Amino acid sequence: MSVLNKFTGLLVSLNKLALSGCVNKHAYLRGYAVRRPLWSTTTTSHLHSVPETQKMILTSSETTEEEQKQSNEIISKVNKQLQQQSEGRLFAVVHICGKQFKVTTEDLIIIEGHWAPQIGDELKLEKVLLAGGTDFTLIGRPVLSSELVLVHATVIEKALSHIKTVFKKKRRKQFQRINFQRTPHTMLRINSIQIKPEINVKKDVEGLESRIF
């Protein structure tokens, strides 16, 4: 019993040394190890410091008069180009069936997989992520308003893709299979892209164009 008491006393003393910070690493005693504590008594300085990214946040009310004047000039120039139809060739990035396509007038795009529209259907693509011309680009957050940008398309073909070979094999199981599959494709033609010259114009009532009364 005396040997056991001495051994436990040594373990207690080593634990005290580890908690006080005198023992930084493992202290070994006849095959036993006393580990340092999992927590630290001293707090790190980075937990109390505020990151610089949180200090440099600017709100819309903090914009200067010069910045506001520049933005108004840019908006007026873009509206003037749209009114005079001197914006050049328009382009847009549309979101269809989980994919994004950069399109312009008379482009052809292929939608993979099953899609309900049939040949001859005219579509209005409302998920427009951005649109622009030669000198400007309008970026949506996340999409542009359907009243501001209009993208019209027509379904011109529904067909199947080329034959794809799918080979499956399980080792040491005498299992081999060869399958062939074809994915349905839908081809669209982009008829027109229009941007209305009403940038940064707030309306009294919005969102009623898609309502049926």
C-alpha positions in Angstrom: 0.0 0.0 0.0 2.9 2.4 0.7 4.2 1.9 -2.8 0.8 2.7 -4.3 0.5 5.8 -2.1 3.9 7.0 -3.3 3.0 6.4 -6.9 -0.3 8.3 -6.6 1.5 11.1 -4.9 3.9 11.4 -7.7 1.1 11.5 -10.2 -0.7 14.2 -8.3 2.5 16.3 -8.1 3.1 15.9 -11.9 -0.5 16.9 -12.6 0.0 20.1 -10.5 3.2 20.9 -12.4 1.4 20.4 -15.7 -1.5 22.7 -14.7 0.9 25.4 -13.5 2.7 25.4 -16.9 6.0 23.9 -15.7 5.5 20.7 -17.8 4.8 21.6 -21.4 5.0 18.1 -22.9 4.3 14.6 -21.7 6.0 13.6 -18.5 6.8 9.9 -18.4 7.0 7.8 -15.3 7.5 4.0 -15.6 5.4 3.8 -18.8 2.7 6.2 -17.6 2.3 9.7 -19.1 0.7 12.8 -17.5 -0.6 15.0 -20.3 -0.9 18.7 -20.3 -4.4 20.1 -19.9 -6.6 20.5 -22.9 -7.5 24.1 -22.0 -5.2 27.1 -21.5 -5.4 29.6 -18.7 -4.2 32.4 -20.8 -6.5 33.9 -23.5 -5.1 34.5 -27.0 -5.1 38.0 -28.3 -6.6 37.3 -31.7 -9.9 36.3 -30.1 -10.4 39.9 -28.9 -9.1 41.7 -31.9 -11.6 42.8 -34.6 -10.6 41.8 -38.2 -9.9 44.7 -40.6 -12.6 43.5 -43.0 -15.2 44.3 -40.4 -14.0 47.8 -40.0 -14.1 48.8 -43.6 -17.8 48.2 -44.2 -19.5 51.1 -46.0 -23.2 51.7 -46.2 -25.1 53.5 -48.9 -25.6 56.5 -46.6 -21.8 57.0 -46.4 -21.3 57.6 -50.2 -20.0 61.0 -51.0 -21.6 63.5 -53.3 -19.0 63.0 -56.0 -19.7 59.2 -56.1 -23.4 59.9 -56.3 -22.9 62.4 -59.1 -20.7 59.9 -61.1 -23.3 57.2 -60.7 -26.1 59.5 -61.9 -24.0 60.5 -65.0 -23.3 56.8 -65.9 -27.0 55.9 -65.5 -28.0 58.9 -67.7 -25.5 57.9 -70.4 -26.7 54.3 -70.5 -30.3 55.4 -70.7 -29.4 57.8 -73.5 -27.7 55.0 -75.5 -30.7 52.7 -75.0 -33.1 55.4 -76.2 -31.0 56.1 -79.3 -30.5 52.4 -79.9 -26.7 52.9 -80.1 -25.8 50.3 -77.4 -24.4 47.9 -80.0 -24.9 44.1 -80.0 -26.6 43.1 -76.8 -25.7 40.0 -74.9 -27.1 38.2 -71.8 -26.3 35.4 -69.4 -29.5 33.3 -68.8 -30.1 30.5 -66.4 -32.0 27.5 -67.8 -32.4 24.0 -66.2 -29.6 24.5 -63.7 -27.0 25.8 -66.3 -25.9 29.2 -67.4 -25.6 30.3 -71.1 -24.0 33.4 -72.5 -26.2 34.3 -75.5 -26.8 37.0 -78.1 -29.3 37.4 -80.9 -29.6 34.4 -83.3 -27.6 32.1 -81.1 -28.4 28.4 -80.8 -28.2 26.6 -77.4 -28.9 23.0 -76.5 -30.6 22.0 -73.3 -29.7 18.5 -72.2 -32.2 16.2 -70.5 -36.0 16.1 -70.6 -37.7 19.5 -71.0 -41.4 20.1 -71.4 -41.5 22.8 -74.2 -42.3 21.5 -77.7 -41.2 22.5 -81.2 -42.5 25.9 -82.1 -43.1 27.2 -78.6 -42.0 30.8 -78.0 -40.4 31.3 -74.6 -39.6 34.3 -72.4 -36.4 33.7 -70.4 -36.9 35.5 -67.1 -33.8 34.3 -65.2 -31.3 36.8 -66.7 -28.2 37.0 -64.5 -26.6 39.9 -66.5 -27.0 41.8 -69.7 -25.1 44.4 -71.5 -23.9 46.1 -74.7 -20.6 47.6 -76.0 -20.1 50.1 -73.2 -22.0 48.9 -70.2 -23.1 45.7 -68.3 -26.1 45.3 -66.0 -25.5 42.8 -63.2 -28.4 41.2 -61.3 -28.6 40.5 -57.6 -29.1 37.6 -58.3 -31.2 38.2 -61.4 -32.4 41.3 -63.3 -36.0 42.4 -63.3 -38.1 40.9 -66.0 -39.5 44.4 -66.7 -36.0 45.7 -67.5 -34.5 42.9 -69.6 -36.5 40.8 -72.1 -35.0 37.7 -73.7 -37.2 35.8 -76.2 -36.4 32.3 -77.6 -38.1 29.7 -79.8 -37.8 25.9 -79.6 -36.7 24.7 -83.0 -35.7 21.1 -82.5 -36.1 18.2 -80.1 -33.8 15.2 -80.7 -31.6 12.7 -79.1 -27.9 12.9 -78.5 -25.2 10.6 -80.0 -25.1 7.1 -78.7 -23.1 6.8 -75.5 -21.6 3.4 -74.4 -21.9 2.5 -70.7 -19.7 -0.5 -69.7 -20.1 -2.1 -66.3 -17.9 -4.9 -64.8 -17.5 -6.5 -61.4 -14.2 -8.2 -60.8 -14.2 -11.9 -60.0 -18.0 -12.0 -60.3 -18.3 -12.9 -64.0 -20.4 -9.8 -64.5 -20.2 -7.6 -67.6 -22.8 -5.4 -69.1 -22.7 -3.1 -72.1 -25.5 -0.5 -72.3 -26.2 2.2 -74.8 -28.1 5.4 -74.0 -29.1 8.6 -75.7 -29.9 11.9 -73.9 -32.8 14.0 -75.1 -31.8 17.4 -76.4 -33.8 20.6 -76.9 -32.5 23.3 -79.2 -33.4 26.9 -78.7 -32.9 29.9 -80.9 -32.5 33.3 -79.2 -34.8 35.6 -81.1 -34.1 39.0 -79.4 -32.6 40.7 -76.4 -34.1 43.9 -75.3 -33.2 46.3 -72.5 -35.7 49.0 -71.6 -34.2 52.6 -71.0 -35.6 52.7 -67.5 -32.5 52.0 -65.5 -32.7 53.1 -61.8 -36.3 54.2 -62.3 -38.4 53.2 -59.3 -42.1 52.5 -59.9 -44.9 53.0 -57.5 -46.1 49.4 -58.0 -43.9 46.5 -59.3 -44.4 42.8 -59.9 -48.0 43.0 -61.3 -47.1 42.1 -65.0 -47.2 38.4 -64.3 -50.5 38.5 -62.3 -53.8 37.3 -63.8 -56.8 39.3 -62.5 
